[in-house]
């Protein structure tokens, strides 16, 4: 499961990194271990890209994004907060993907 999660993150980040030197990731604290590991491994192959990781509660992160906090990728542990950002027009509905589940 972690390998699949890392693979999907790699694909998402690779497409974003071509456009920016900084990629902002807001992720649920429960994904912190795998996101930090991904950031470390990604940096080894892509030293020109800085992954800026912001970990916290999904609701707190969604509220930060809603008021303008930078986020290229939002990994939520609660789909309702993703819906909230779609409703707030901060996330395009066609950009929402399920990365993993439990």
C-alpha positions in Angstrom: 0.0 0.0 0.0 2.8 2.4 0.9 4.6 1.6 -2.4 1.4 2.4 -4.4 0.9 5.6 -2.4 4.5 6.7 -3.1 4.1 5.9 -6.8 1.0 8.0 -7.2 2.6 10.8 -5.3 5.6 10.6 -7.6 3.4 10.9 -10.7 1.5 13.9 -9.3 4.6 15.7 -8.1 6.5 15.1 -11.3 3.8 16.8 -13.3 3.8 19.8 -10.9 7.5 20.1 -10.5 8.0 20.8 -14.2 6.2 24.1 -13.6 7.6 25.2 -10.2 10.7 25.1 -8.1 8.6 24.8 -4.9 5.8 22.3 -4.6 3.5 22.8 -1.6 2.0 19.7 -0.1 -0.6 20.0 2.7 -1.2 16.5 4.1 -3.1 14.9 6.9 -0.9 14.2 9.9 -1.7 10.5 9.6 0.1 10.4 6.2 3.1 12.3 7.6 5.5 9.4 7.8 5.0 8.4 4.1 4.9 12.0 2.9 8.2 12.9 4.7 9.8 9.7 3.3 8.6 10.6 -0.2 9.9 14.1 0.1 13.3 12.8 1.2 13.6 10.3 -1.7 12.2 12.8 -4.3 14.8 15.4 -3.3 17.6 12.9 -4.0 16.6 12.7 -7.7 15.3 16.2 -8.1 17.5 18.6 -6.1 16.1 21.6 -8.0 12.6 21.1 -6.6 11.8 21.9 -3.0 8.8 20.0 -1.6 7.4 22.1 1.2 5.4 19.8 3.5 2.6 21.1 5.8 1.2 18.4 8.0 -1.9 18.8 10.2 -5.6 18.0 10.7 -7.4 17.8 7.4 -10.0 20.4 8.5 -7.3 22.8 9.6 -5.4 22.4 6.4 -8.6 22.8 4.2 -9.5 26.0 6.1 -5.9 27.3 5.5 -6.2 26.5 1.8 -9.6 28.1 1.6 -8.2 31.5 2.7 -5.2 31.4 0.4 -2.5 29.2 1.9 -0.4 27.7 -1.0 -1.1 24.1 -1.7 -0.3 22.2 -4.9 -1.3 18.9 -3.4 -3.8 18.4 -0.6 -3.9 14.9 1.0 -6.9 14.7 3.2 -7.9 11.9 5.6 -11.5 13.0 5.2 -13.2 13.4 1.8 -15.6 16.0 3.2 -12.8 18.5 3.5 -11.9 17.9 -0.2 -15.6 18.5 -1.0 -15.4 21.7 1.0 -12.5 23.0 -1.1 -14.3 22.0 -4.3 -17.4 24.0 -3.0 -15.1 26.9 -2.2 -13.7 26.7 -5.8 -10.2 26.2 -4.5 -10.0 22.7 -6.1 -11.3 21.7 -9.5 -13.6 18.7 -9.2 -11.8 16.9 -12.0 -8.5 17.1 -10.1 -9.8 15.1 -7.1 -8.2 11.6 -6.9 -8.3 8.8 -4.2 -4.7 7.9 -3.4 -5.3 5.3 -0.7 -7.9 4.1 1.7 -8.1 2.0 4.9 
